[in-house]
Amino acid sequence: MTKLQIIRGLWSAVYDLLLYIQGDSRRKPLDEIEDNLDVLERACRKYENADDNELFRQL
């Protein structure tokens, strides 16, 4: 999973949680949201020890 896919997935989870909190009829079940967040967390693991070189290249 690319960084962009992870970011997209996290924003999707944010909106899913907002719909869940608001009680919207289009909401996903909480266990499905949690499963999606678990997948995203596992995808982030490969970046946990990465350097922040990308940040410094833009400066």
ABEGO torsion letter per residue (X at the ends): XBAAAAAAAAAAAAAAAAAAAAGBAABBBAAAAAAAAAAAAAAAAAAAABBAAAAAAAX
